[in-house]
Amino acid sequence: MAEPVSSALLSANAHILDDDVLIAGVSLSETAQQFGTPFFLYDEDDIRARAHEAAAVFNDGVAYASKAFLCGAMARLVVAEGLCLDVSTAGELDLALRAGVPGSRLILHGNNKSRDELQLAVDVGARRIVLDNDDDIAHLALSLGKGQRADVMIRVTPGVEAHTHEFVQTGQEDSKFGFSLATGAAADAARAVRKIPGVRLAGFHMHIGSQIFDLTPWSVAIAAIAPLVREFDVEELCVGGGLGVAYVAGEEAPTISEWGAYVRGAAEGAGLAHVALTAEPGRSIVAPTAVTLYEVGTMKTAAQRRYIAVNGGMSDNPRPVLYGSGYEAFLLREPRASRDTSARIVGKHCESGDVLIDEAWVPDDISVGDLLVTPVTGAYGISMASNYNRVPRPPVLFARDGHVRAVQRRETFDDLARLEV
Ligand SMILES: *Cc1c(COP(=O)(O)O)cnc(C)c1O
């Protein structure tokens, strides 16, 4: 038995009616008729507000981590709100350039950047290249042409592992990312970088995890890295992304402003008041701003439980399969109904593991043809989508001021067939 879905799980401009939900004045049920299902629908002004909040609370250089959700409209939106854009591959970099984002607003990440990726970042004058390992440093030196320059940061593994509700301090880090603080590798990297003509060490970077609710690990990590920041007297410290969001009832996450104020306090406490503090949130900018809308295709009551199958699944939201992530669902035609029946919401893929919600609560009268909504699907949904079973990927819609538009159309069989040779 569960209460009706909480409006706290919907975006800022959502409005729950008796028989529908409006997002920024746009009816989800009318949108289903217009665009078909499934689709992702984002509350555009909510993304704007969150991007604006991040830009206001951190120093210039704060970036949106584009892997959470990227398309041309999204890239332009966050840059217009004052954020830079984190990219980790040539594919993300290419999208950003095609969207008209200037190179000076791009930050290149990655633990295995190709020579081409480094070259492209140098050529477009990326604001920062975040160096991850010794090969990265060597390859960057080789990529710099005559007279070319690059501003870099060094990614440091501060020896702090953040978990959702707890953290453990690891004596020795075991991560594929970054230079170890404890072994002195990070300091060695900083010295090596300073010897390369044309390369300027702008700062240090860390990223301690994702979907973090408890802010404490940031102060531990900042205190750990502070001596390095002071020793090399760099201008910037980036505290990464990772701020958590509520996916299900009862979860509560700090706001972007609270997070920003907390890490600023931690930096000041660690003697870094003079250092520009930046961050790179992904999930907290977009996850709560979108919903996914599916249609129920079949239902069955098996020995152990009830199954409700929708016309999507692990191809548009792999997070439950990858991480066992929880979501909620509600019936669009009666969003205020109490949800008294437990069911497993599954997709249409040929895998028993193709589960969207392991134990969902839905109204008892749910039936085939109903529209089912899963909130908080704005991050790591469409960006991780696949064509498994050759299912075309859903469209991405933006709603604002009573209008809805597709910013990425539904994939077609022709799109899929185009790759055949
Ligand atoms: C993924 C990632 C982020 C964003 O993480 P969120 O949990 O989405 O905020 C930021 N920085 C780096 C280096 C990342 O890999």
Ligand as a Chemical Component Dictionary entry (heavy atoms), coordinates in Angstrom:
data_LIG
# 
_chem_comp.id                   LIG 
_chem_comp.type                 NON-POLYMER 
_chem_comp.pdbx_formal_charge   0 
_chem_comp.three_letter_code    LIG 
# 
loop_
_chem_comp_atom.comp_id 
_chem_comp_atom.atom_id 
_chem_comp_atom.alt_atom_id 
_chem_comp_atom.type_symbol 
_chem_comp_atom.charge 
_chem_comp_atom.model_Cartn_x 
_chem_comp_atom.model_Cartn_y 
_chem_comp_atom.model_Cartn_z 
_chem_comp_atom.pdbx_ordinal 
LIG C1 C1 C 0 29.754 11.527 -13.982 1  
LIG C2 C2 C 0 30.649 12.611 -13.563 2  
LIG C3 C3 C 0 30.117 13.776 -13.017 3  
LIG C4 C4 C 0 28.640 13.961 -12.731 4  
LIG O1 O1 O 0 28.198 13.137 -11.724 5  
LIG P1 P1 P 0 26.683 13.263 -11.189 6  
LIG O2 O2 O 0 26.592 12.202 -10.164 7  
LIG O3 O3 O 0 25.802 13.032 -12.354 8  
LIG O4 O4 O 0 26.524 14.638 -10.641 9  
LIG C5 C5 C 0 30.988 14.787 -12.683 10 
LIG N1 N1 N 0 32.316 14.666 -12.895 11 
LIG C6 C6 C 0 32.864 13.561 -13.420 12 
LIG C7 C7 C 0 34.323 13.505 -13.635 13 
LIG C8 C8 C 0 32.058 12.487 -13.765 14 
LIG O5 O5 O 0 32.601 11.388 -14.279 15 
# 
loop_
_chem_comp_bond.comp_id 
_chem_comp_bond.atom_id_1 
_chem_comp_bond.atom_id_2 
_chem_comp_bond.value_order 
_chem_comp_bond.pdbx_ordinal 
LIG C1 C2 SING 1  
LIG C2 C3 SING 2  
LIG C2 C8 DOUB 3  
LIG C3 C4 SING 4  
LIG C3 C5 DOUB 5  
LIG C4 O1 SING 6  
LIG O1 P1 SING 7  
LIG P1 O2 DOUB 8  
LIG P1 O3 SING 9  
LIG P1 O4 SING 10 
LIG C5 N1 SING 11 
LIG N1 C6 DOUB 12 
LIG C6 C7 SING 13 
LIG C6 C8 SING 14 
LIG C8 O5 SING 15 
# 
